[in-house]
Amino acid sequence: MCGVSTNDLVDVTCTVNGEPVRLRLDPRESLLDVLRERLALTGTKKGCDQGHCGACTVHLAGRRVVSCLTPAVQVDGQDVRTIEGVAGPDGGLHPLQQAFVDNDALQCGYCTPGQIMSGLACIAEGHAVDDDQIREYLSGNVCRCGAYIGIVAAVRQAAGAAREG
């Protein structure tokens, strides 16, 4: 770590996708970089690195955050969930992941992990009532391929399944 003495490092303990993690971090490191470079969780994508595109969306203590703007030291004592932690215990697709497949809600797939993480938060927080509300809630996630119709349909499908089940 260029320019950082070991005295400047911060000890952080957190849970990532249900697994306890202990790290010694430079306070300047973003959660995105720690996830990708230190923990090899590369499902979370680096898009704009400025918090504008949503490709790096993860859940921190149950709330969605853009991990590129989240200081990694902020996760101390917190629960972090990435796209790798979404699948069921048997490895099967989460209902929202399956809905993305069913509704052709992905093209290149680069934004898909962030879209799914935002979609999960949208459903969990009760914001998937209608298409307009879903679009508004997911407006911070950019899809350069323009798969928005499928993305909204996938969130609607998974929200309906969650209400019924």
N, C-alpha and C positions, 0 to 999 in steps of 0.2 A: 504494500500500500504506500504508494509514493507520497511523501510529505506528511505522513501520519506516524507518530510514535506510538509504541504499544501503550503508553500512558493515556493516550487519547481514545483508545478503543473502548467500546461499551459492550458489556455482557448482556445478552438478550436471551430470554427463554420464552418460547411460545409453542403453540400447537399448529402444525401445518397439515391439513387434511387428516386430522385425527392423530397425528404422530408428534410426540414431543421433540422439540428442536432446541438446541443450545448453540448460540453463535457469539462470536466476538466481532463486533462491527465498527467500521468507520462511521461516525455519525452522519456523514454526507451521503452514504449509500442509500439508493432508493430500494423500496420493497421489490420492485420489478427486477432490478439487477441482482438482488440477493436470491430471489426465486429462480431466475434463469441461470445465473452463473455459479452460485454456490450450492444450490439445492437441486440443480438439473431439472427443474420443473419448467420445461420450455413450452408448455401449452399456452401459457400467458404470453401474449405477443407484445413486442415493442413496435409501436406504430409511430406516433409523432413525438413521443418523449416530452410532450408539453401538456398532457391532460385533455387534449381536444378530441381525440378519435375514439376513445373507449376500448381499444384493442387490448389494453392491459388490465381490464376490470377484474377484480377479485373481491371476495367478501372478507371483511375484517370485523370480527365480533358480530357477525350477522348482517352487516351493512355493506353495500357495494362501495368500493373506492377505486380510483384510478391509481394503480400501484406505481406508476412512473413518478407521481408527485408525492407519494407517501414515504416519508423517511422510514427506513427499515427499523430504526430504534423505537419507533412508535408502536411496534407490534409486541413489545415486551409484555408478557402476561396475557396476551390476546390469542384468539383463535383465528387462523387464516385458512380460507378455503379457496382453492384454485380449481380450474377446470378438471384437473386430474383427480380431484376429490369428489366429483359429481356422480360418477357411475355408482351403481349399486354394489353391495359387498360381494356379489357373485361376478362382478365385472360387466354385468349387463348395462345397456344404455339407460340413463335416467329418462323418464317420460318426456322431458323437454328436448333432450338430445334426439330421441326417436321422432318427436314431432318435427324437428328440423329436417330430418331425413324424409319423413312423410310428406312434408310441404315444400320440398325442394328449396329450403331456406338457406342454402349455402351454394356458393359458386366456387370462388377460389379458396374459400375457407379461412382466410387470414383473420377476418374479424369474428368468426364464429365463436371462439371461446369467450370473448368479451361480450358478445351478443347474448350467449347462453347465460353467463353470470348475471348480466343485467336483467334478462328475462326471468331468471329464478327469483331475483329480488322483487321484480315487478309483481309476480304472482304471490309471493310470500307476504308482501305488504298490502295486498288487496287492490292493486292498481291495474289489474287486467280485466276490468269490467266491460270495456268495449274497445273497438279498434282505435278510436281517437285517443283514448287514454293510454293504450299500449304504445302507440306511436309517440305520444308526448313523453312518456316515461323512458322510452328507449332512445330519445332524441340525442343523447350524448354519445351514442355509438354509431360510428360511420361505417357504411358498407359501400366500398368503391365500386362493387359489381352491380349494385342496385337491387339486391334481393329482398328489399323491404317488404314487399307483399307477402312473400313466403315466411319471412321472419315474424311478422305480425300474426299470420295464420298459425304459425307454430306455437307462439305464446298463447294465443286464444285457445288452441286445441289442448295444450297442457294445463291451462288454467281451468278449462271445463272438466278435464279428467280429475284434477285435484279437488274441485268442488263436488264431483260425483263420488269420488273414492274416499 
